């Protein structure tokens, strides 16, 4: 990873901290302050530090194990937490989060996609994972301020318009998630054998699949849930 310019890591780390900061602000803004929210306020910073410790120690670099270590101790627990929130804290957390914050947080996908482009230039992720390839997730970041402005500032879009935007943006992030998984050197790798996705095995880029992507996915899932159930009127 010595070939990656220092500014790339700096930009990405700032992006990760901003993402976590916005998310924690949304959780702290829940008026009833339920127990689940308090747990989240502890778990997310803990998870950030935990991923720093194990990724900087080279734990994920071993790519021969199955399931891959990155999935076992990085991605799976984050997805399990998201599932737990929807099962046990739909009313107290998922429905109570500000839809405004859940929308504008997607702006962070712009620096994320720029980082992936720089990492591809450095030869540590494949070009297919960037907007030069088949990853168009930067569109979600660019259109997030537009969706926010026309929904909450200018004119009231119907909830169906914002729902459509969330579904489309969710599709874009799932596209790159699947591509990235298939590009990671592991027993399940199917793509980019000439230049696999090795950056996410190292700090700070391990924060992408373990911190940033789960927050992005949760923001979409929570928004879609609010919009489908009519709960968004409580969080505007």
N, C-alpha and C positions, 0 to 999 in steps of 0.2 A: 504493500500500500504506500510505499515511499514515493511512488510516481504520481500520487494525487497531490495537487497543489494545496498548500495550507489554507488558502482562502476558501476552498471548497468545503473542507471540514468545518471551518468557522461559520460559513453561511448555513450549513446543514444543522449544526448544533444550535444556532440561534433559532432556526426554524422549528426544531424540536421543542426548545424551551417555550417559544411563543405558542405553539400548538397546545402544549400541556397547560400553559398559563391561561389561555382562553377557555379551555375546557374546565379547569378548576374554578375559574371565575363564574362560569355558568352553573357549576354545582353549588358554589357558595351563595349564588343568587336565589336558590330555591327558598322560598319564604318560610315554609314549615320546618326546614332544617331537620329532615328525618334521620334516623340512625344510618340508613343506607348511604345517604349523602356524606355523612361524617366518615364512614368507612372508605368511601371513594376518595375523599380528601387525604386520607392516609395511604391508601393502596397505590394511587397513581404515582406520587413522588417516590414511594418505596420501589415500585416496579421500574421506574426510570433509573434509580440508583443500582438496583439489582442487575439490570441489563448492562449497565456500565461496567460493573464488576466482572461479570462472567464473560462478556464479549471482549473487554480489554485484556482479559487473561487468556484469550485464545480458545475458549471452550467450544465455540461453534466451528472452529477451523477443521475439526475432525469430521469429515463428510462421508465416512464409510458406514456409520451406524444407521440402523433402521428401527423406528422412524428417525429421520434426521434430527440432530440435537436442537437446531433452530426451531423446528416445529414443536418438539417435545417440551422445551423449557422457555420458548419465546412466544410463539404464535398461539399454540393451543390454550395456555392459561388465560391469555387475553381474550380469546374468543369465548372461553368458558365464563369469564366475568361478564361479558356482554349478554350471554344467554341467561346468566343468573339475574342480571338486572331486569330483563324482560319477564322472567318468571316470578321473581319475588319483589320487584320494586317498580312495576309498571305505573302504578298510581302515584307513588311518592317521589320517584326520580324521573323516569322516562317521560311521563306526561307533564311533569312540572318544569322541565328545562325550557329556557327561553328559545322559541323558534327563531328569533332574530340571531342569537348567538350561534345556534345550530346551522344557520345558513351562511353567515359571514365567515365562519371558521374555515370554510373550504378555500378561502383565498390562499392559505398556506400551501396549496397544491402547486402554485406557480413556482416558488423557490424549490420545492421538491423536484419538480420536473426539470428545472434548470440544473439542479444538482446531478440528476441522472444523466443529463446530457454531458456535463463536465466529466462525470465518472466514466462514461463511454469513451470520451476523448482520451482519458488516462488509461483505458484498456482494462477496467475492472468490472464493467458491466457490458453486456452486448448492446449493440445499436438498436436491436429490436425492442428494447425496453425504454427507448426514448421517443420523443416526438419526431425524430428522424426516421423511426421505424413504424411500429404498429401501436404505439402508445399515444393516445390523444387526450389523456387525462388533464393536460394543461388547459383544455377548453373549459373544464369544470371550474378551475381556479379563476380563469378570466371572466367567466359569466356569473360567478358567485356575487360580485358587487352589483351586477345588473339585476339579478334576481332579487337581491336585498333591496335595492333602490326602488324598483317598481312595485315590490310587494309591501314594503313598510314605510317608504318615504314619499313616493310620488302619488301613485294611485293604488288602490287596493286590487291586486290581482286576485282572481278567485283561487281558492285553495287547490283547485285542480291544476292550475298553471304551475304553481310551486311544486305540487306533487309530481307533475310530469318532469320538471327540471330535476328533482331529486332522483327519480327513477332513471333518467338518462345519465346523470352524473354517477349514480351507483353502478350502472352498466359499464361506464368507462373505467372506474376504479377496479371493478371485478376483472375486467379484461387484462389490465396490467398486473393484477395480483396473480392471476392464473399463469400469465406469461412468465412472471418473475419466479414463481415456484418451479416451473418446468425448466428454467435456466440455471437454477442453483445446482452446483455439483453435489450430487447425492444419488442414491440408488434409484430415485424416481425422475432423474433428469431426462428430458426429451428434446430440449432445444439448446442452441448456442454452445455446442461442444467445442468450437474453436475459441470462443471467448465467453465462458460461463459467468454467471452472476456471483462473483466472489466478494464484492464490496460489502454485502449485508452480513457477511460472516465476521466482520471486524467492527470495532468501535471507531467512530460513532454511528456508522451506517446501519448497525444492527437495530438502532432505534427506529428505523423506517418500518420494518415488518412487525416489530414488537410494541411500538408506542404510537407512531403517527398513523399508520394504516388502520389499526383498530379504532382509534378515535374518529377517523374519517368515516369508517364503516358505521360506527355507533351513531354518529351525528345523522347520517342518512336514515338508518333504521328508526331512530327516535323521531325524526321529522316525518317520515312516512307514516309511522304509527299515529302521531298526533293528527296528521292531515286526514287519514282514513277514518279516524274515530271522532273527529270534530273537536279534539282536545286542544287544538292550536289556539282557540279563542282565549284560553286561559294563560297562554304564554306570549302573546303578542306585545 
